[in-house]
Amino acid sequence: MKRLPGQGRITGLRRLMAAKGIKALLVTRREDVRYLTGFTGSTGTALVTPARAYFVTDFRYMLQARRETSGISILIQKKDWVSAVHDAAERSGAGTVWFDETSVLVDALGKLKKTGLRLKGSRSLPEELRQRKDARELASIRKAVRRAEESFRELKKDIRPGATEQELGLKLEYLMREKGARKAAFDTIVASGRNGALPHASATNRRIKKGDLVTFDFGAEADGYFSDMTRTICVGRPSEKQREIHGLVMSAQAAAIRTVRPGALCKAVDDAARSVIKNGGHA
C-alpha cells in the first residue's frame, strides 16, 4: 500500500502534545492540515487527541478526503463547521481543546465557546514539526526548484530587446505550469531598467532595451511546496559599471554563505552581506 504523506506525522504531533501537556489539539491552518493529513482541499480541520484523530470537512470534499487521508476518522459536517468541531470534541472525550491562536478567527472562536467547549490558545504545534523536513518534503522542494530552474533556462532565449516584462512573466509562469506546477509560488516579478530598483515590482508593459539589467523573482509549486529564486540578466554586453556591481553582489553573497551555520542569527547573515555592499560604496 502506498504510504500517504500524513502517516507518521500525527504520531510525531502526539509526542509533541504530550511533552506540552496538551490532550486535544484543533488544527486549522491549511498548510498544517495538509502536512498532517495529506488533504489538499481548501476546507478541512483536524482534531487530534492521544487516542483518536478526526478530520472535519463538508460534503463537497467527502470523496477527496477519503482518497487523500489515511488513519484519521472523517466527519462530514451536517449543519456547520462549529457544530462539527463540537461533535468531534465530544466523540474524543476532550476536556480542554487547544487551538492555533494565529489562525482561528475571533468570530469562529466566539461561536465555539458558545457550544460549551473549553478552549485554550497556543502557537502552531505542527509548525514546530514542519521546521525539520523529512525525505518526502525535501524531494518535493527539490522538484519545485527544478521546475523553476528548467523553466527559466528555456525562457532565456526570449529575454531580448523588444519583449515586455509582462510577456516574459507570463511565459515563465506558463513554462512552470507546463512542467507540472499547479501554480506559481507567488506573483512573478520581472523588473527591467529603473524598475529593477523596486524590491517587489509588478511586471509592466515596459519593453526591454539593449543594456538593461532585468531582474526575475519567481518560484514554482510541487506537492504543495514552493521554490523561490531571483535571477538578473544583462541584455547585451554588460558595461564596466554593471560588471563591477555584479562582482560586488557575488562577494556579498559569498560573505553571507560563510556566515551560515547552525545557531547563527539571520541578522548576522544579513549584516555580513550588507557590510560588503556598504564597503563597496553602495550603502
Secondary structure, DSSP 8 states (H G I E B T S, - for coil): ----TTTTHHHHHHHHHHHHT-S-EEE--HHHHHHHH---SSS-EEEE-SS-EEEEE-GGGHHHHHHH--SSEEEE-SS-HHHHHHHHHHHHT-SEEEEETTTS-HHHHHHHHHTT-EEEEE--HHHHHHTS--HHHHHHHHHHHHHHHHHHHHHGGG-STT-BHHHHHHHHHHHHHHTT-SSBSS--EEEEGGGGGSTT----S-B--TT-EEEEEE-BEETTEE--EEEEEESSS--HHHHHHHHHHHHHHHHHHHH--TT--HHHHHHHHHHHHHHTT--
